[in-house]
Amino acid sequence: MKKYKWSVAGLTAVLSVGLLAGCGAEGDAPPEVEAPADEPTEEVDENAKTGDGDTLIMATSADYPPYESVELETGEIVGFDIDIAEHITSELGYELKIEDVDFNGLIPAMEAGRADFVLAGMTPTPEREENVDFSDIYYEATNLIVTKEDAGISSLEDLDGLTVGVQLGSIQEGEAEDLAEEIGFEVEKRDRIPELIQELLAGRLDAILMEDTVAAGYMESQSGLAQFEVPSEELAGSAIAFPKGSELREPFNDKLNEMIDSGLMDELIIKWFDTEE
């Protein structure tokens, strides 16, 4: 699969707590960062049964545009991961039901039998692989430090003695904790990305460690932010997660690689990330 660099100008992102619009509607100006009246659900439907007939349940965390977010006008969850899931389940003859869960609750929900798979820009790690099976990587990205422009922070060393926010349960959480031991900053964890952005703007965080593709939307729609790349020998790749021993992994993986080989994955990357090679 091709690797892409992010083009900030092409993304329309909405900054709101729990309800975020990805790139689903052209010409819509993103609103200010404000808390909406309705909060997203934090648990999947307790009465839902996975693998029930021809329906599969996908758990995701819809606060991560352009991977997945809630379209404000329709209330529908849309995004890059959603398009992938809809294509694969359709090809395999399943209906798809999507449940919105806080990121750190995705694997527990699946382990409890309340979801058939997780598609949420999730990176395979040795710790996660102890509890779930992963598909092949379908997209690779890098991590950034996002700060306020007037903070005077331009390197990791500048974070010494400061406070850095990360999303709870994310791959960035582990990386931040490792960096904190080397550099000497405090790590603050929040359930959702919009909470981190709000706290950064309010001055309660000095910086946020987050993925470049997600950061780009905030950089585009929110003035006064700055960023720099976190040096790393490995890119943060995203994959689909399944319960251990799931029979879905192999057919999903086959369809995922068909998407990559046929160029369909490239088309979706361009659609949602507006990228350039």
N, C-alpha and C positions, 0 to 999 in steps of 0.2 A: 504494500500500500504506500502511496506517496505521502510524504510529510509536507506540511504547509506552514507558512508563517501567517500570523493574524493580521488582517487589515482592519484597523479600528473604524475607519470611515464608513464601512459597509454595514455596521450593526446598529439596529435600533433596539435599545434595551430599556426596560422599565424598572425603576428603582422603587420598590415598595416592599414592606415586610410581609413575607409569606405569599403574596400574590404578585408575580412578576410576569410581564409579557416578554416573549422571546422575539423572533423576527417574523411573527405571523401576519402583521398588518403594516403595509407600507404607508409612510407619510404621517404616522402617529407620533407626536412629540412625546418623549418620555416625561412623566411627571416628576415632581420633587420626591425626595426620599421621605415618605410618610407612612405611618402605620395604618393599614386598612381596617375597616370595621370587622371583617371576618378573618379569622386565623385559619390556616390550613389544618387538616386533620393530622394528628400525630400517630394514629394507629390505623391499620387497615380494618376493614369490616370484620368484626368478630365472627359474624355468621357466614362469611364467605368460605367456600371450600375450594381448595386448589385442584386443578385438573378435573373440574366438575363438567362432565360431558365434553362439549367442544369449546369450552371457554378456559383460557389461561389468565391467571392474575399476575400482573407485573407490579412490583413495588418500586417506587422512585421517590426522590426528594425534589419537589417541583419549585425549588428556589435557586436554580443553577442554570440560568440562561447562558448560552443558547442550547444547552443539553436538554433541559426541561424547565418549563415555567408555566404559570397560569395566565392564559390570555384574558385580560381584564374585561373585554367586551363580552366574551362568551362564557367565561369561567372554565373553558376547556384547557386541559394540560397539553401543551404543544412543545415541539423542539426536535433537535437532532436525534436523541435517543428514542423519542416517541415514533418518529418516522421509521427508524430501524426496526423497532418492535412491531409496528403495524405491518411492515413489509414481510418480515420473517414469519409472523403468526399467520398472516394471510396465505403465504406460500405453503405453509404446513397444514392449512385447513382449519385453523382455530379462530375463534372470536377472542378479542382482547379486552380485558378489564384492567384499568390502571388505578392504583391506590397511591395516595400521597402520604409519605411518612418522613419524619425527621431522619436525616442521613444516618445518625448513629443507631437508629432503630431498624434499619433496612434488613441487615443480616438476622437479627433476632426475630423479626417478623417472618422471614422465610424459614428460619429454623423451627419456628412454632407452627409451621404448616399453613400460614395465612397468605403466602405468595408462592408462585411457581418459579419465578425468577426475578432478579433485580437488574434493572438497567438504569444507571444513575451516574455515568461518568466515573465509575468505580475502578480504582487501580488495584490489581492483584498484589498482595504482599504475602510474605511467608506466614504471618499471623492469620490473615484472612483465609489463606489456603488450608489452614488446619480445620476450618469449619465449613467451607463451601468449595465448590468446583467452579472454575472460570473457563470462559471461552477463550479463543485467541484474542489478541489485542486488535481493536478496530480503530483506535485513534490515539495519537501521541501528542503531548503538549509539554510545556515547561511551567515552572513556578516563578512568581514574581513577588516582590515586596511592594505593596501599595502604601503610600503615605500622603500627607497633605503637602502641597508645594512649598509652603513656608516653613516646613519642619526642619529643613537643613539635613535631611537624611538621604544619603546617596550611596551608601555601602553597608554591608552587613556589620562592619565594625562600628558604624554610627549607632547601632541599636543597643550597644552596651548600656545597661542600666535602665532601659526603656521597657515598654509593654507592647507585645505583639499578639494580635488576635488571629485565631484560626477556627475553622469549622470543626465542631466536635465529631469525631469518628472519621475524619477525612485523612487522606494520605499526607496532607500538609500538617496535620497535628503531630504526627511522628517526626516529620522533618524539622518542625519548629522546636520540638523538645530536644532533638539532637543538636541543633544550632544553638539553642539556649545554653546548653552545657559548655559549648566552646566559647561563646561570645559573652554571655552573662546578662541576657534579658529575661523578662518575665513573660510567660505564655498565658493568655486568657482565651477561654474556649466558649463558643456560642453555638447554638443549634443550627442557625441559618445565616447565610451570607448577608442578607439585608441588615440583620442585627449588627454585624461587624462593621458594615459601612456606616450605619447610624452612629455607632460608638466612636469610630474614627473621626467623623465630621464633628461630633460633639466634644472631641478632645479627651475622651476617656480611654482611647487606645492611641498609641503612637504610630502603629503600622499594622498591616494585615499581610499574612502569607497566603497567597491564593493562586489558582491556575490562571495562566495568561488568557485563555479563551474566555473565561468568565470575567476577569478583570477588565477586558477590553470594553465591554458594554458599559461598565461604570465609568471608565475613563472617558468614554464618548459623551455620556449623558450628564455627568457631574463635573462641574468646573472645580479647579483648585486641587486636583489630585496629581500625584507624580508616581512613577514606578521605576523599578530596575530589576533585572533578571537575577535569580538566585543561581549561582554556579552549581552545576550538578553533572556527574558523569552519566547519569541515566535519565531518560525522559519518563514522564509520568504517563503511562499508557492506560487506556480505559478498556474494560472488558465486561462481558455479561456474567453475572454470578448465578449459580444454581445450587440447590441443596446437594449435599454429598451423595454421589451415586445416581443423580437424576438422569432419567432416560432422555430428557430434553436436550442435554448438552450437545450430543453428537449431531442431531439434525439441525439444531440452531447454529452450531459451528459450521456445518456444511453450507447453510444458506448465507451465513455471515461472510464466508470466504467467496461465495458466488457473487455477493454484492461488491466485494473488493475487486475481484478479477474482472467483472463485467464493466466496472467504471461507475456503477450506481452509487457506491459509497463516496466516490469523488464528487458526484453531482450533489449529494446531500451535504457534504462538507462545504461546497461552494454556496449552496442554498442558505445554510445556517451560519457559516462563519465568514462568508464573503472573502475567501482567502486567495492568496497569490502563491505560486510555487516559489 
